[in-house]
Amino acid sequence: MKQSGSIPSTENLPIYYDLYTPEEAKEEQSLPLILFLHGFKGFKDWGAFPEACASLSSAGFAVLAMNFSLNGVGKSMTEFDQLDLFARETLSQDLEDVGSLIQAFKDDAIDFDTSKSLSTTIDPSRIGLLGHSRGGHTAVAAAAEYPEVQCLVTWSAVADYNARWSDKMIADWRERGVTEIINGRTGQVMPVKKTVYEDAQANADRLMAIKRVRELNLPALFIHSKGDEAVPYDEAEKLFNQCPSDHKELKLMPDSGHTFDTSHPFEDETFPDTFQQVLHHTRQWFQNHLQ
């Protein structure tokens, strides 16, 4: 089942979400919760992400896919029609959005249709995080930040966002207060304001995955493609090596790109082979360590 809604962010902007739950619920079932965090220039409905979330849910989880409140995608759910918000999407606000969703579950503020099984509930004390790219970076920080998080999986995660700012971007911020990037898929010119850079610099100890991963003592799986053209696979190696958990694993996938051979829109009837493997490893990790 899929249910959609929104909760307010700390700025009172909507955090849109889709909540997936198993079609066949067992009696008196308390479902662990997986939060899916999209990446930069991403959104919850990108490509194969909805199908992947539904697949994970069928294995006995509640899966909530979210749009960060400042990601620039409005009610269309698939178009960057709020570039004024995108321009100031800070890592701090992304992290706060994760916290807002966790608190909403604790407060029973997420609408959950239990018509198929009145005894089915969602357990907000058993939360797993799954993040792609920048979302993986935020997932690492959130796993360290919020004690409710019990398990972590990253796909193509960035290790240190402060290492990704180019000299040109920094020069633009210093001279004009804004830089522009091109969305390769849509051709849009997308502004990024100086506040994004300043936030990441000023709050690095809280926000940078490479720093927060050193605090993790929970099961953590880092999945990355050796052919990733956007985020080199050694970033996953850095996160894995710095993670002190006794239950950690690194899986490097061959012959695929940043999104494991998926694209937007996703119109295939089946997942590409590499993405199927990624999903298998992810499902197995959550089943072993969260369920």
C-alpha positions as CSV (number, residue, x, y, z in Angstrom):
1,M,0.0,0.0,0.0
2,K,1.1,3.6,-0.7
3,Q,-0.1,6.6,1.2
4,S,1.0,10.1,0.6
5,G,1.0,13.3,2.7
6,S,3.2,16.0,4.2
7,I,4.3,17.3,7.6
8,P,5.7,20.8,8.3
9,S,9.4,21.4,8.5
10,T,11.0,23.6,11.2
11,E,10.4,26.5,8.7
12,N,6.7,25.4,8.3
13,L,7.4,24.2,4.7
14,P,5.9,20.9,3.6
15,I,8.0,17.8,3.8
16,Y,6.2,15.6,1.2
17,Y,6.3,11.9,1.7
18,D,5.1,8.5,0.4
19,L,4.6,5.8,3.0
20,Y,4.7,2.2,1.7
21,T,3.5,-0.7,3.8
22,P,3.1,-4.4,2.9
23,E,-0.1,-5.4,1.2
24,E,-0.3,-8.5,3.3
25,A,0.0,-7.5,7.0
26,K,0.4,-10.1,9.7
27,E,-1.8,-9.9,12.8
28,E,-0.3,-7.8,15.6
29,Q,2.5,-6.8,13.4
30,S,4.8,-3.9,14.4
31,L,6.7,-2.8,11.3
32,P,10.2,-1.4,11.4
33,L,10.5,1.9,9.6
34,I,13.0,2.7,6.8
35,L,13.4,6.3,5.8
36,F,14.6,6.9,2.2
37,L,16.6,10.1,1.6
38,H,17.1,11.2,-2.0
39,G,20.2,13.0,-3.3
40,F,21.2,16.4,-4.8
41,K,18.9,17.4,-7.7
42,G,16.8,14.4,-6.7
43,F,13.4,13.7,-5.3
44,K,11.5,10.8,-3.9
45,D,9.8,10.0,-7.3
46,W,13.0,9.9,-9.3
47,G,13.5,7.0,-11.6
48,A,13.2,3.5,-9.9
49,F,13.1,4.9,-6.4
50,P,9.3,4.4,-5.9
51,E,9.5,0.8,-7.1
52,A,12.5,0.1,-4.9
53,C,10.7,1.4,-1.9
54,A,7.7,-0.7,-2.6
55,S,9.9,-3.7,-3.1
56,L,11.6,-3.1,0.3
57,S,8.2,-2.7,1.9
58,S,7.0,-6.1,0.7
59,A,9.7,-7.7,2.7
60,G,8.0,-6.6,5.9
61,F,8.9,-2.9,6.4
62,A,7.2,0.4,6.5
63,V,9.2,2.6,4.0
64,L,8.8,6.3,3.9
65,A,10.3,8.2,1.0
66,M,10.6,11.9,1.6
67,N,11.3,15.1,-0.3
68,F,13.5,17.4,1.6
69,S,11.6,20.6,2.3
70,L,14.1,22.8,0.3
71,N,14.8,20.4,-2.6
72,G,13.0,22.7,-5.0
73,V,10.3,20.2,-6.1
74,G,6.8,21.4,-5.3
75,K,3.4,19.7,-5.6
76,S,4.2,18.4,-9.1
77,M,6.6,15.9,-7.2
78,T,8.8,15.7,-10.3
79,E,9.6,19.2,-11.5
80,F,12.1,21.7,-10.0
81,D,9.5,24.5,-9.9
82,Q,10.8,26.1,-6.6
83,L,14.3,27.1,-7.4
84,D,14.2,29.8,-4.7
85,L,14.0,27.0,-2.2
86,F,16.6,24.8,-3.9
87,A,19.0,27.7,-3.9
88,R,19.2,27.7,-0.1
89,E,18.9,23.9,0.6
90,T,21.4,23.5,3.4
91,L,22.7,20.3,4.9
92,S,21.5,21.5,8.3
93,Q,17.9,21.8,7.1
94,D,18.1,18.4,5.5
95,L,19.2,17.0,8.8
96,E,16.4,18.8,10.6
97,D,13.9,17.4,8.1
98,V,14.9,13.9,9.0
99,G,14.5,14.7,12.7
100,S,11.0,16.2,12.0
101,L,9.9,13.0,10.4
102,I,11.2,10.9,13.2
103,Q,9.4,13.1,15.7
104,A,6.2,13.0,13.7
105,F,6.2,9.2,13.9
106,K,6.8,9.3,17.7
107,D,3.9,11.8,18.0
108,D,1.6,9.7,15.8
109,A,1.4,12.6,13.4
110,I,1.8,10.5,10.3
111,D,-1.5,9.4,8.8
112,F,-1.4,5.6,8.6
113,D,-4.3,3.7,7.2
114,T,-4.6,0.5,9.2
115,S,-7.8,-0.6,7.4
116,K,-6.2,-3.8,6.2
117,S,-5.1,-4.8,9.7
118,L,-6.1,-2.8,12.7
119,S,-3.4,-4.4,14.7
120,T,-0.6,-3.3,12.4
121,T,1.6,-0.5,13.7
122,I,4.8,1.2,12.9
123,D,7.6,1.1,15.5
124,P,9.4,4.5,15.7
125,S,12.1,3.0,17.9
126,R,13.3,0.7,15.1
127,I,14.3,3.0,12.3
128,G,16.7,2.3,9.4
129,L,18.0,5.0,7.1
130,L,18.7,4.5,3.4
131,G,20.2,7.4,1.5
132,H,21.5,7.9,-2.0
133,S,24.4,10.3,-2.9
134,R,23.9,13.5,-0.9
135,G,21.1,11.7,0.9
136,G,23.6,9.0,1.9
137,H,25.8,11.8,3.3
138,T,22.8,13.1,5.3
139,A,21.9,9.6,6.4
140,V,25.3,9.1,8.0
141,A,24.9,12.4,9.9
142,A,21.3,11.5,10.9
143,A,22.3,8.0,12.1
144,A,24.8,9.7,14.5
145,E,22.3,12.5,15.4
146,Y,19.1,10.6,16.2
147,P,19.2,7.7,18.7
148,E,16.0,6.1,17.2
149,V,18.1,5.1,14.1
150,Q,19.2,1.5,14.5
151,C,20.5,0.6,11.0
152,L,22.1,2.3,8.0
153,V,22.5,1.7,4.3
154,T,24.1,4.2,1.9
155,W,24.0,4.1,-1.9
156,S,26.7,6.1,-3.7
157,A,27.2,8.3,-0.7
158,V,29.3,11.4,-0.6
159,A,31.9,11.2,2.3
160,D,32.7,14.9,2.7
161,Y,30.6,17.6,1.1
162,N,33.0,20.3,2.0
163,A,35.5,18.6,-0.3
164,R,33.1,18.9,-3.3
165,W,33.0,22.7,-3.6
166,S,35.0,23.7,-6.7
167,D,37.2,26.8,-6.8
168,K,34.8,28.4,-9.2
169,M,31.8,27.9,-6.9
170,I,33.7,29.4,-3.9
171,A,34.8,32.3,-6.1
172,D,31.2,32.9,-7.2
173,W,30.0,32.8,-3.6
174,R,32.6,35.3,-2.5
175,E,32.0,37.7,-5.4
176,R,28.3,37.3,-6.1
177,G,26.8,35.4,-3.2
178,V,25.4,32.7,-5.6
179,T,26.7,30.2,-8.1
180,E,24.9,28.3,-10.8
181,I,24.8,24.6,-11.8
182,I,23.3,23.0,-14.8
183,N,20.8,20.2,-14.4
184,G,22.1,17.7,-17.0
185,R,18.7,16.0,-17.3
186,T,16.5,19.1,-17.6
187,G,18.9,21.7,-18.8
188,Q,17.8,24.1,-16.0
189,V,20.2,26.6,-14.6
190,M,19.9,26.1,-10.9
191,P,21.2,28.7,-8.3
192,V,23.0,27.7,-5.1
193,K,23.4,30.5,-2.6
194,K,26.3,31.3,-0.4
195,T,24.3,30.2,2.7
196,V,24.6,26.6,1.6
197,Y,28.4,26.8,1.6
198,E,28.6,28.8,4.8
199,D,26.3,26.4,6.6
200,A,28.5,23.4,5.6
201,Q,31.6,25.1,6.7
202,A,30.4,26.5,10.0
203,N,28.7,23.2,11.0
204,A,31.1,20.7,9.6
205,D,31.5,18.7,12.8
206,R,27.7,18.1,12.8
207,L,27.1,17.8,9.1
208,M,30.0,16.1,7.4
209,A,29.5,12.3,7.0
210,I,33.2,11.6,7.3
211,K,33.2,13.1,10.7
212,R,29.9,11.7,12.0
213,V,30.6,8.2,10.7
214,R,33.2,7.9,13.5
215,E,30.4,8.0,16.0
216,L,28.4,5.0,14.5
217,N,28.2,1.8,16.4
218,L,25.2,0.5,14.5
219,P,25.0,-1.9,11.5
220,A,26.2,0.0,8.5
221,L,26.3,-1.1,4.9
222,F,28.0,1.1,2.2
223,I,27.2,0.3,-1.4
224,H,28.9,2.0,-4.3
225,S,29.7,1.4,-7.9
226,K,33.3,1.3,-9.1
227,G,32.0,3.0,-12.3
228,D,30.4,5.9,-10.5
229,E,30.9,9.0,-12.6
230,A,29.6,11.5,-10.0
231,V,31.0,10.3,-6.7
232,P,34.2,8.1,-6.8
233,Y,33.9,4.8,-5.0
234,D,36.8,5.6,-2.7
235,E,34.3,7.8,-0.8
236,A,32.5,4.7,0.3
237,E,35.9,3.2,1.3
238,K,36.6,6.3,3.4
239,L,33.3,6.0,5.2
240,F,33.7,2.3,5.7
241,N,37.2,2.6,7.1
242,Q,36.3,5.4,9.5
243,C,33.2,3.6,10.8
244,P,34.0,1.9,14.2
245,S,30.9,-0.4,14.1
246,D,31.5,-4.1,14.6
247,H,28.7,-4.7,12.1
248,K,29.8,-2.9,8.9
249,E,30.2,-4.0,5.3
250,L,31.4,-2.4,2.0
251,K,30.0,-3.6,-1.3
252,L,31.5,-2.3,-4.5
253,M,29.4,-3.0,-7.6
254,P,31.1,-3.3,-10.9
255,D,30.1,-1.8,-14.3
256,S,27.4,0.6,-13.3
257,G,27.1,4.4,-12.7
258,H,26.0,6.7,-9.9
259,T,22.4,5.3,-10.0
260,F,23.3,1.7,-10.7
261,D,22.1,1.7,-14.3
262,T,18.7,3.3,-13.5
263,S,17.5,6.6,-15.0
264,H,14.6,9.0,-14.9
265,P,11.9,8.3,-16.0
266,F,12.0,4.6,-15.2
267,E,9.9,2.8,-17.7
268,D,11.3,-0.7,-17.7
269,E,9.4,-3.7,-16.5
270,T,12.3,-5.0,-14.4
271,F,15.2,-3.5,-12.6
272,P,18.6,-3.5,-14.3
273,D,20.8,-6.4,-13.0
274,T,23.1,-4.2,-10.9
275,F,20.2,-2.4,-9.3
276,Q,18.6,-5.7,-8.5
277,Q,21.8,-6.7,-6.7
278,V,21.9,-3.4,-4.8
279,L,18.3,-3.9,-3.7
280,H,18.9,-7.5,-2.7
281,H,21.9,-6.5,-0.5
282,T,19.9,-3.6,1.0
283,R,16.8,-5.8,1.8
284,Q,19.0,-8.5,3.3
285,W,20.8,-6.0,5.5
286,F,17.6,-4.5,6.9
287,Q,16.2,-8.0,7.4
288,N,19.2,-9.1,9.3
289,H,19.8,-6.0,11.5
290,L,16.4,-4.1,11.8
291,Q,13.6,-6.6,11.4
